[in-house]
Amino acid sequence: MPADLQMDLVQGTRAETLAVAFIPANVNKSYDPRPRHGTASVILTREQLARFEAGPAIVRATAYGSMQWLRTPPPKVQERRVEIVK
């Protein structure tokens, strides 16, 4: 199943998208049912960090799957707490 991946940095009411990626589906799901995985690496610049305050924040990765059998699965969300230091 193909999926779209979005990575955000969130602090209070401020949020900024850091990366967007597409995870393709297997060529033939009947012969290769293994789940697919994707990665995204992000290097934050001083300009990006300047838009946030020093303190705790959250890096949120959300994967949106595509419709299968007339049903769209709920997004899968993982969050990690980070500390912004200036």
Backbone as CSV, one residue per row, in Angstrom:
resi,resn,N_x,N_y,N_z,CA_x,CA_y,CA_z,C_x,C_y,C_z
1,MET,0.843,-1.172,0.000,0.000,0.000,0.000,0.893,1.241,0.000
2,PRO,0.697,2.146,-0.923,1.482,3.378,-0.912,1.049,4.283,0.241
3,ALA,1.956,5.148,0.649,1.652,6.052,1.766,2.391,7.363,1.570
4,ASP,1.833,8.413,2.124,2.480,9.720,2.162,2.953,9.948,3.594
5,LEU,4.159,10.478,3.717,4.747,10.733,5.020,4.991,12.226,5.170
6,GLN,4.627,12.773,6.329,4.851,14.186,6.613,5.485,14.310,7.986
7,MET,6.563,15.112,8.092,7.242,15.332,9.364,7.121,16.803,9.733
8,ASP,6.637,17.082,10.951,6.401,18.451,11.410,7.129,18.707,12.717
9,LEU,7.504,19.970,12.924,8.013,20.441,14.207,6.923,21.319,14.802
10,VAL,6.459,20.966,16.006,5.321,21.647,16.630,5.745,22.178,17.996
11,GLN,5.404,23.447,18.237,5.653,24.064,19.545,4.488,24.997,19.836
12,GLY,3.643,24.587,20.770,2.456,25.387,21.076,1.545,25.472,19.864
13,THR,1.231,26.692,19.430,0.371,26.881,18.255,1.181,26.997,16.972
14,ARG,2.493,26.990,17.054,3.373,27.113,15.873,3.740,25.723,15.361
15,ALA,3.591,25.500,14.065,3.958,24.229,13.442,4.586,24.508,12.083
16,GLU,5.601,23.726,11.741,6.269,23.884,10.457,6.568,22.498,9.886
17,THR,6.249,22.306,8.610,6.532,21.047,7.941,8.013,20.981,7.612
18,LEU,8.660,19.899,8.042,10.092,19.731,7.831,10.392,18.865,6.609
19,ALA,9.557,17.864,6.358,9.806,16.951,5.237,8.503,16.308,4.792
20,VAL,8.441,15.987,3.500,7.326,15.242,2.923,7.937,14.169,2.037
21,ALA,7.446,12.933,2.158,7.987,11.834,1.365,6.842,10.937,0.901
22,PHE,7.102,10.163,-0.145,6.136,9.194,-0.670,6.754,7.813,-0.552
23,ILE,6.014,6.880,0.026,6.471,5.502,0.156,5.677,4.673,-0.851
24,PRO,6.316,4.147,-1.905,5.586,3.404,-2.930,5.129,2.038,-2.431
25,ALA,4.128,1.476,-3.106,3.623,0.145,-2.776,4.519,-0.914,-3.401
26,ASN,4.380,-2.147,-2.945,5.078,-3.265,-3.572,4.520,-3.465,-4.977
27,VAL,5.332,-4.011,-5.869,4.901,-4.188,-7.255,3.715,-5.139,-7.335
28,ASN,3.790,-6.281,-6.676,2.697,-7.244,-6.679,2.444,-7.678,-5.244
29,LYS,1.371,-7.190,-4.661,1.087,-7.445,-3.247,0.799,-8.916,-2.966
30,SER,0.326,-9.672,-3.974,0.046,-11.094,-3.770,1.329,-11.881,-3.543
31,TYR,2.377,-11.538,-4.257,3.647,-12.253,-4.134,4.585,-11.630,-3.099
32,ASP,4.402,-10.376,-2.805,5.296,-9.675,-1.884,4.470,-8.838,-0.903
33,PRO,3.906,-9.480,0.148,3.034,-8.749,1.083,3.784,-8.009,2.188
34,ARG,5.127,-7.969,2.117,5.887,-7.318,3.185,5.532,-5.833,3.286
35,PRO,5.516,-5.302,4.527,5.261,-3.860,4.670,6.452,-3.061,4.156
36,ARG,6.177,-1.888,3.649,7.227,-0.989,3.164,7.557,0.009,4.255
37,HIS,8.788,0.469,4.259,9.244,1.437,5.245,9.893,2.606,4.525
38,GLY,9.856,3.758,5.147,10.496,4.935,4.575,11.227,5.707,5.658
39,THR,12.164,6.529,5.232,12.895,7.367,6.168,12.963,8.787,5.617
40,ALA,13.166,9.708,6.502,13.365,11.103,6.110,14.371,11.713,7.075
41,SER,15.407,12.309,6.539,16.406,12.994,7.351,16.265,14.490,7.126
42,VAL,16.342,15.232,8.207,16.155,16.678,8.131,17.282,17.363,8.885
43,ILE,17.864,18.376,8.279,18.840,19.222,8.958,18.202,20.594,9.113
44,LEU,17.990,20.996,10.365,17.351,22.283,10.627,18.376,23.407,10.529
45,THR,17.995,24.470,9.867,18.870,25.634,9.735,18.606,26.608,10.884
46,ARG,19.505,27.555,11.046,19.312,28.589,12.074,18.056,29.400,11.797
47,GLU,17.770,29.649,10.514,16.580,30.427,10.147,15.306,29.695,10.556
48,GLN,15.276,28.383,10.368,14.094,27.618,10.766,13.932,27.638,12.286
49,LEU,15.018,27.424,13.007,14.936,27.412,14.467,14.625,28.790,15.040
50,ALA,15.002,29.860,14.329,14.729,31.220,14.812,13.227,31.506,14.885
51,ARG,12.422,30.771,14.125,10.967,30.973,14.139,10.305,30.333,15.355
52,PHE,11.077,29.589,16.149,10.559,28.933,17.345,11.223,29.513,18.579
53,GLU,10.580,29.356,19.723,11.127,29.801,21.002,11.993,28.685,21.584
54,ALA,12.913,29.040,22.462,13.684,28.030,23.188,12.740,27.290,24.123
55,GLY,12.905,25.976,24.215,12.058,25.180,25.094,11.598,23.902,24.445
56,PRO,10.656,23.223,25.090,10.205,21.922,24.579,9.378,22.062,23.297
57,ALA,9.488,21.063,22.438,8.726,20.999,21.190,8.499,19.524,20.858
58,ILE,7.763,19.276,19.801,7.460,17.907,19.381,7.786,17.766,17.901
59,VAL,8.466,16.671,17.549,8.639,16.296,16.149,7.605,15.207,15.887
60,ARG,6.701,15.465,14.944,5.589,14.552,14.659,5.726,13.993,13.245
61,ALA,5.732,12.670,13.123,5.750,12.000,11.819,4.391,11.346,11.614
62,THR,3.744,11.677,10.499,2.422,11.156,10.194,2.452,10.466,8.839
63,ALA,1.978,9.210,8.804,1.893,8.450,7.554,0.422,8.299,7.192
64,TYR,0.088,8.719,5.963,-1.276,8.624,5.458,-1.326,7.523,4.409
65,GLY,-2.069,6.452,4.685,-2.201,5.348,3.733,-3.266,5.646,2.693
66,SER,-3.221,4.907,1.595,-4.220,5.094,0.537,-5.373,4.106,0.723
67,MET,-6.458,4.350,0.010,-7.652,3.533,0.133,-7.371,2.092,-0.284
68,GLN,-7.928,1.152,0.480,-7.850,-0.265,0.141,-9.160,-0.919,0.546
69,TRP,-9.731,-1.671,-0.353,-11.013,-2.336,-0.127,-12.085,-1.337,0.326
70,LEU,-12.152,-0.195,-0.350,-13.134,0.863,-0.107,-13.030,1.457,1.303
71,ARG,-11.869,1.350,1.902,-11.649,1.892,3.239,-10.298,2.583,3.266
72,THR,-10.273,3.790,3.802,-9.008,4.496,3.988,-8.573,4.296,5.429
73,PRO,-7.387,3.730,5.660,-6.957,3.489,7.039,-6.671,4.806,7.757
74,PRO,-6.786,4.804,9.083,-6.471,6.025,9.827,-4.979,6.318,9.725
75,PRO,-4.593,7.576,9.822,-3.163,7.897,9.757,-2.415,7.316,10.960
76,LYS,-1.157,6.966,10.730,-0.307,6.480,11.814,0.595,7.635,12.232
77,VAL,0.576,7.966,13.513,1.295,9.136,14.022,2.284,8.693,15.092
78,GLN,3.520,9.185,14.972,4.517,8.974,16.021,5.095,10.333,16.392
79,GLU,5.276,10.550,17.689,5.792,11.834,18.180,7.010,11.604,19.069
80,ARG,7.930,12.545,18.986,9.115,12.547,19.846,9.259,13.942,20.433
81,ARG,9.489,14.002,21.721,9.708,15.286,22.382,11.156,15.700,22.165
82,VAL,11.346,16.975,21.857,12.680,17.530,21.658,12.788,18.823,22.444
83,GLU,13.998,19.295,22.605,14.250,20.560,23.299,14.976,21.496,22.328
84,ILE,14.403,22.670,22.105,15.042,23.669,21.249,15.902,24.560,22.144
85,VAL,17.187,24.611,21.814,18.151,25.387,22.593,18.705,26.484,21.720
86,LYS,18.712,27.693,22.231,19.255,28.827,21.458,20.452,29.405,22.154
